[in-house]
Amino acid sequence: MREIIALARKDLKLLLRDKTGAFFVFFFPLIFAVFFGVIFSGGGGGTSAIPVALIDEDSTEASRAFAEILINSGELEILKTDRATAEDLVRRGKQTAFIVLPDCFGQRRENVFYGDAAIIEIGLDPSRKAEAAMLQGLLTGHYMKGFMTMFTDPTAARDQMQTGLDQIRELTGDDREQFVDLERFLVKLDTAFAELITAEKDSAAIDSMKTQSAETGWQPIKFAVSEVTLQRDGPKNSFEVSFPQALIWAMIGCAAAFGISLVVERTHGTLVRLRVMPIKLSQILAGKGLACFGAIVVVGTMLFVIFTIFFNVQAGSILFFIMALASSAICFVGIMMLLSVLGKTEASAGGIGWAALLIMAMLGGGMIPLFVMPSWIRGFSSISPVKWAVLALEGAVWRGFTLEMMLQHCGILVGIGVILFIIGARVFKSTAH
């Protein structure tokens, strides 16, 4: 038993001597937990705002007032713009959705008891169905808040309903017939509000209003939802949305594996034996980078073939997919090179590597949808290569990116990869013995 305790003490001492390894054993889990806690608590301020673009095509006093309600709600991060710009922002993944207040929105909102329901158009990224459902709920809630004042001001409510009744009674023939139920409902509602004027609160009258509303099928607001992609019907199935995430995790695995292998070769003396041979260190690093690049391309191609055959995933452009895969591979080769010099031992290199890669995945939306993150964290997502890789792959598969869009995203990925590889290679050369 004494020997077992001694061996255990020895291993603990070795772990504590490796400060980097000890950090990732004892302290990184705490940071990880705090990070998730901040995300799901909305940064201490409740649910994070959903970034949306707002287009007011009605431009009336009522539509502007409703836009102000949305802007001041704190639940939506509003960017006011035009329809073309909004569609482009959603297509690029920079906005979750866009909201359009079309012509006649204000008129229908003010004339709630007569005529057609107000319509709000929603254009959304088809990979963000959950946010779309949440968005409709928020819009309905804010739209209905305007009517709550009506129940606290019965006199104003009676004026509105009298206007509706007058318009209905001006109709004749079949046009009048289709509004018979609504007329009956408004008459009863007007009577209930008359009672509310003389009573502080009349819960029975309010219950009656709700019942009559349900019986007439009154619907003050409707949504016209469309998906925003250059391809008219967007992704054909959910696998076209999840395919880029599968590729990202393959790249992460390759970067981590090859990064650690460089550390193993250095600590086990393999690097020394290689340098004894007539081989330059730059050639060794280039060979390692080429192997990592080749592994990513091979795995990416295999996944593409599998998803194409079994899950009906089809690239919108094969050329664009090759560009996205190659540029993403270059980016992760650079990440691999940098990770290989951040730890002196296998344990520390593995801890640093996976920690950095997981954080990149989280910030880039590879693990947690960006919409649940606080807005101040979403602002950092652009520093994560994962975000640019996901967008480039989605652009090639189903977003329908133009050549200009693809060159922009691929250029960013290649730039990140080259810079990180140069930095990592220089540090490796200066520390290699």
C-alpha positions in Angstrom: 0.0 0.0 0.0 2.9 2.3 0.8 4.3 1.8 -2.7 1.0 2.6 -4.3 0.7 5.8 -2.3 4.2 6.8 -3.3 3.6 6.2 -7.0 0.4 8.2 -6.8 2.2 11.0 -5.1 4.9 10.9 -7.7 2.4 11.2 -10.6 0.6 14.1 -8.9 3.9 15.9 -8.4 4.7 15.4 -12.1 1.3 16.8 -13.0 1.8 19.9 -10.8 5.2 20.5 -12.3 3.6 20.8 -15.7 1.9 24.1 -15.0 0.0 24.1 -18.3 -1.2 20.6 -17.9 -2.3 21.3 -14.3 -4.2 24.4 -15.5 -6.3 22.4 -17.9 -6.9 19.7 -15.3 -8.0 22.0 -12.5 -8.9 25.5 -13.7 -10.1 25.2 -17.3 -13.2 23.1 -16.3 -14.2 26.1 -14.1 -13.7 28.5 -16.9 -15.7 26.2 -19.2 -18.5 26.0 -16.7 -18.6 29.8 -16.2 -18.6 30.3 -20.0 -21.7 28.1 -20.4 -23.4 29.7 -17.4 -23.0 33.2 -18.9 -24.3 32.0 -22.3 -27.4 30.4 -20.9 -28.1 33.2 -18.5 -28.0 35.7 -21.3 -25.0 37.5 -19.7 -27.0 38.2 -16.5 -29.7 40.1 -18.4 -32.1 37.4 -19.5 -32.6 36.0 -22.9 -30.2 37.5 -25.5 -31.6 39.7 -28.2 -32.2 38.1 -31.7 -30.4 40.1 -34.4 -33.0 41.0 -37.1 -33.2 43.6 -39.9 -36.4 45.7 -40.0 -37.9 47.1 -43.2 -40.9 49.6 -42.8 -42.5 49.7 -46.2 -45.7 51.3 -44.8 -44.0 54.4 -43.3 -47.1 55.4 -41.4 -47.4 56.7 -37.9 -48.8 53.3 -36.8 -46.0 51.3 -38.4 -43.3 53.6 -37.0 -44.9 53.3 -33.6 -44.8 49.5 -33.8 -41.2 49.6 -35.0 -40.3 51.7 -31.9 -42.0 49.1 -29.7 -39.7 46.4 -31.2 -36.6 48.5 -31.0 -37.2 49.3 -27.3 -38.3 45.8 -26.3 -34.7 44.6 -25.6 -35.6 41.2 -27.1 -34.7 42.0 -30.6 -31.5 43.6 -31.9 -32.9 45.7 -34.7 -31.1 47.0 -37.8 -33.4 49.3 -39.9 -32.5 48.9 -43.6 -34.1 48.2 -47.0 -35.3 44.8 -48.3 -32.4 44.1 -50.7 -29.8 44.8 -48.0 -31.7 42.8 -45.4 -32.0 39.7 -47.7 -28.2 39.9 -48.4 -27.4 40.1 -44.6 -29.6 37.1 -43.8 -28.1 35.2 -46.8 -24.6 35.9 -45.5 -25.5 34.8 -42.0 -25.0 38.2 -40.4 -28.7 38.5 -39.4 -31.0 35.8 -38.2 -34.0 37.1 -40.1 -35.6 40.2 -41.5 -39.0 41.7 -40.7 -41.1 43.6 -43.2 -44.0 45.9 -42.3 -45.8 46.0 -45.7 -48.1 48.6 -47.2 -51.4 49.0 -45.3 -49.9 47.6 -42.1 -50.7 50.7 -40.1 -54.2 51.0 -41.5 -55.0 47.3 -40.6 -53.5 47.7 -37.2 -55.6 50.7 -36.4 -58.8 49.1 -37.8 -58.4 45.9 -35.9 -62.1 44.9 -35.7 -62.9 45.3 -39.4 -61.2 44.2 -42.6 -58.2 41.9 -43.2 -55.7 41.0 -40.5 -52.4 42.9 -40.5 -49.6 40.9 -42.2 -45.9 40.8 -41.1 -43.4 39.3 -43.5 -40.5 37.3 -42.1 -37.5 36.2 -44.2 -35.3 33.8 -42.4 -32.2 31.7 -42.6 -33.5 28.2 -43.2 -31.0 26.7 -40.8 -32.6 28.7 -37.9 -36.1 27.3 -37.6 -36.1 27.6 -33.8 -35.3 31.4 -33.9 -38.1 31.8 -36.5 -40.7 30.3 -34.1 -39.4 32.4 -31.2 -39.5 35.5 -33.4 -43.2 35.0 -34.4 -44.1 34.6 -30.7 -42.3 37.9 -29.8 -43.9 39.8 -32.7 -47.3 38.5 -31.7 -46.8 39.5 -28.1 -45.7 43.0 -29.0 -48.4 43.5 -31.5 -51.1 42.5 -29.0 -49.6 44.8 -26.3 -51.0 47.7 -28.2 -54.5 46.4 -27.7 -54.2 46.0 -24.0 -54.5 49.7 -23.6 -57.9 49.4 -25.2 -59.1 47.4 -22.2 -57.8 50.1 -19.8 -59.5 52.9 -21.8 -63.1 51.7 -22.6 -64.1 55.1 -24.1 -61.3 54.9 -26.7 -62.2 51.3 -27.4 -65.9 52.1 -27.9 -64.9 54.8 -30.5 -62.8 52.2 -32.4 -65.6 49.6 -32.4 -68.2 52.2 -33.4 -66.0 53.0 -36.4 -65.9 49.3 -37.3 -69.7 49.0 -36.9 -70.4 52.0 -39.1 -68.2 50.5 -41.9 -69.9 47.1 -41.7 -73.4 48.7 -41.7 -72.5 50.6 -44.9 -72.1 47.3 -46.7 -74.9 45.6 -48.6 -75.8 42.2 -50.0 -73.3 39.4 -49.8 -70.6 41.8 -48.5 -72.8 42.5 -45.5 -73.6 38.8 -44.9 -70.0 37.7 -44.3 -69.7 40.2 -41.5 -72.8 39.3 -39.6 -71.0 37.3 -36.9 -68.4 40.1 -36.5 -71.1 42.7 -36.2 -72.9 40.7 -33.5 -69.6 40.4 -31.6 -68.8 44.1 -31.8 -72.3 45.0 -30.5 -71.8 42.7 -27.5 -68.3 44.0 -27.0 -69.5 47.6 -27.1 -72.1 46.8 -24.5 -69.4 45.2 -22.3 -67.2 48.3 -22.6 -70.1 50.5 -21.7 -70.4 48.6 -18.5 -66.7 48.9 -17.9 -67.0 52.7 -18.0 -69.2 52.6 -15.0 -67.4 49.8 -13.2 -63.9 49.7 -12.0 -63.4 46.1 -13.2 -65.8 43.7 -14.8 -64.1 40.3 -15.1 -67.3 38.7 -16.4 -67.4 41.2 -19.3 -63.8 40.5 -20.1 -64.4 36.7 -20.1 -67.4 37.3 -22.5 -65.1 39.3 -24.8 -62.6 36.4 -25.0 -65.4 33.9 -25.7 -67.0 36.0 -28.4 -63.5 36.5 -30.0 -62.9 32.8 -30.2 -66.4 32.1 -31.7 -65.8 34.6 -34.5 -62.3 33.5 -35.3 -60.9 37.0 -34.9 -57.3 37.1 -36.0 -55.6 40.5 -35.8 -52.2 39.4 -37.2 -50.8 36.9 -39.8 -47.3 36.0 -40.8 -45.9 35.4 -44.3 -42.7 33.5 -43.8 -40.1 32.9 -46.5 -36.6 31.3 -46.6 -33.8 33.5 -47.8 -31.4 31.8 -50.2 -30.4 32.3 -53.8 -31.8 28.9 -54.4 -35.5 29.3 -54.3 -36.4 26.5 -52.0 -33.3 26.6 -49.8 -31.7 23.4 -48.4 -33.5 20.3 -49.5 -33.2 18.6 -46.2 -31.7 19.0 -42.7 -28.6 17.1 -43.7 -27.6 19.9 -46.0 -27.6 22.2 -43.0 -25.7 19.7 -40.7 -23.1 18.7 -43.3 -20.8 21.7 -42.8 -20.8 21.1 -39.1 -19.7 17.5 -39.7 -16.8 18.8 -41.8 -15.8 21.3 -39.2 -15.5 18.6 -36.5 -13.4 16.5 -38.9 -11.1 19.4 -39.4 -10.9 20.0 -35.7 -10.0 16.4 -35.1 -7.2 16.5 -37.7 -5.8 19.8 -36.4 -5.7 18.4 -32.8 -4.2 15.0 -33.8 -1.4 16.5 -36.0 -0.6 19.3 -33.5 -0.1 16.8 -30.7 2.0 14.5 -33.0 4.5 17.3 -33.4 4.9 17.5 -29.6 5.2 13.8 -29.4 8.0 13.8 -32.0 9.8 16.5 -30.1 9.5 15.0 -26.6 10.3 11.4 -27.7 13.4 12.3 -29.6 12.0 11.6 -33.1 12.6 15.2 -34.2 16.2 15.0 -33.1 16.7 11.9 -35.2 15.1 13.5 -38.2 17.3 16.6 -37.9 20.4 14.4 -37.9 19.4 13.4 -41.4 20.0 15.9 -44.3 16.5 17.4 -43.8 15.8 21.0 -42.9 13.4 21.8 -40.1 11.3 23.8 -42.5 10.9 20.7 -44.7 9.8 18.7 -41.6 7.1 21.3 -40.8 6.0 21.6 -44.4 5.6 17.9 -44.6 3.6 17.9 -41.4 1.4 20.7 -42.8 0.9 18.9 -46.1 -0.1 15.7 -44.3 -2.7 17.6 -42.2 -4.0 19.3 -45.3 -4.2 16.0 -47.2 -6.0 14.3 -44.3 -8.6 17.1 -44.1 -9.2 17.0 -47.9 -9.5 13.2 -47.9 -11.9 13.2 -45.0 -13.9 16.1 -46.4 -14.2 14.3 -49.7 -15.3 11.1 -48.1 -18.0 12.9 -46.0 -19.2 14.7 -49.1 -19.6 11.4 -51.0 -21.3 9.7 -48.1 -23.7 12.6 -47.6 -24.4 12.8 -51.3 -25.2 9.1 -51.7 -27.1 8.4 -48.5 -28.5 11.8 -47.5 -29.2 13.5 -50.8 -26.8 16.4 -50.1 -25.8 18.2 -53.3 -23.4 21.1 -53.6 -24.8 24.2 -55.4 -21.4 24.4 -57.1 -18.7 21.8 -57.1 -16.1 24.4 -57.8 -17.2 26.5 -54.8 -17.2 23.4 -52.6 -13.6 22.6 -53.6 -12.7 26.3 -52.8 -14.4 26.1 -49.4 -12.8 22.8 -48.5 -9.3 23.7 -49.6 -9.4 27.2 -47.9 -10.8 25.6 -44.7 -8.1 23.0 -44.8 -5.4 25.7 -45.1 -6.9 27.5 -42.2 -6.9 24.5 -39.9 -3.3 23.6 -40.9 -2.3 27.0 -39.6 -4.2 26.3 -36.4 -2.5 23.0 -36.1 0.9 24.5 -36.4 0.2 27.2 -33.8 -1.3 24.7 -31.3 1.8 22.5 -31.6 4.0 25.1 -30.0 1.7 26.1 -27.1 2.6 23.1 -24.9 5.9 21.5 -24.0 4.4 18.1 -23.1 1.8 15.9 -24.6 -0.6 16.6 -21.8 -0.3 20.4 -22.0 -0.4 20.4 -25.8 -3.5 18.2 -25.8 -5.2 20.4 -23.2 -4.4 23.6 -25.0 -5.3 22.2 -28.4 -8.7 20.9 -27.5 -9.5 23.9 -25.3 -8.7 26.3 -28.1 -10.6 24.3 -30.7 -13.7 23.9 -28.5 -13.8 27.6 -27.8 -13.5 28.3 -31.5 -16.4 25.9 -32.1 -18.5 27.5 -29.4 -17.9 31.1 -30.6 -18.3 30.2 -34.2 -21.7 28.4 -33.7 -20.3 24.9 -34.1 -21.6 23.8 -30.7 -24.2 26.3 -29.5 -26.5 28.3 -31.9 -25.4 31.9 -31.9 -29.0 33.2 -31.2 -28.9 31.9 -27.6 -25.7 33.7 -26.8 -25.6 37.2 -25.4 -25.1 39.9 -28.0 -21.7 40.9 -26.6 -20.5 37.3 -27.1 -22.0 37.1 -30.6 -19.8 40.1 -31.4 -16.7 38.0 -30.9 -17.9 35.2 -33.2 -16.2 36.8 -36.2 -12.7 36.1 -34.6 -13.4 32.4 -34.8 -12.3 30.6 -38.0 -15.1 28.1 -37.4 -17.7 30.8 -38.3 -16.0 31.6 -41.6 -15.5 27.9 -42.5 -19.2 27.1 -41.8 -20.4 30.0 -43.9 -18.0 29.2 -46.8 -19.2 25.5 -46.8 -22.9 26.5 -46.5 -22.4 29.1 -49.3 -21.1 26.3 -51.6 -23.7 23.7 -50.6 -27.1 25.6 -50.2 -26.7 29.3 -49.5 -26.1 30.1 -53.2 -23.1 32.4 -52.7 -21.8 34.3 -55.6 -18.2 34.1 -56.7 -17.5 37.4 -54.9 -18.9 36.1 -51.6 -17.0 32.8 -51.9 -13.7 34.7 -52.6 -14.3 36.9 -49.5 -14.9 34.0 -47.1 -12.2 31.8 -48.6 -9.7 34.7 -48.6 -10.3 35.2 -44.9 -9.7 31.5 -44.2 -6.5 31.3 -46.2 -5.2 34.5 -44.6 -5.8 33.1 -41.1 -4.1 29.8 -42.0 -1.0 31.4 -43.5 -0.5 33.8 -40.7 -0.9 31.2 -37.9 1.3 28.7 -39.8 4.1 31.3 -40.1 3.8 32.3 -36.4 3.8 28.7 -35.3 6.7 27.6 -37.5 8.9 30.5 -36.2 8.1 29.7 -32.6 8.8 26.0 -33.2 12.1 26.7 -34.8 13.2 28.9 -31.9 12.3 26.3 -29.3 13.3 23.1 -31.2 16.4 21.4 -29.7 
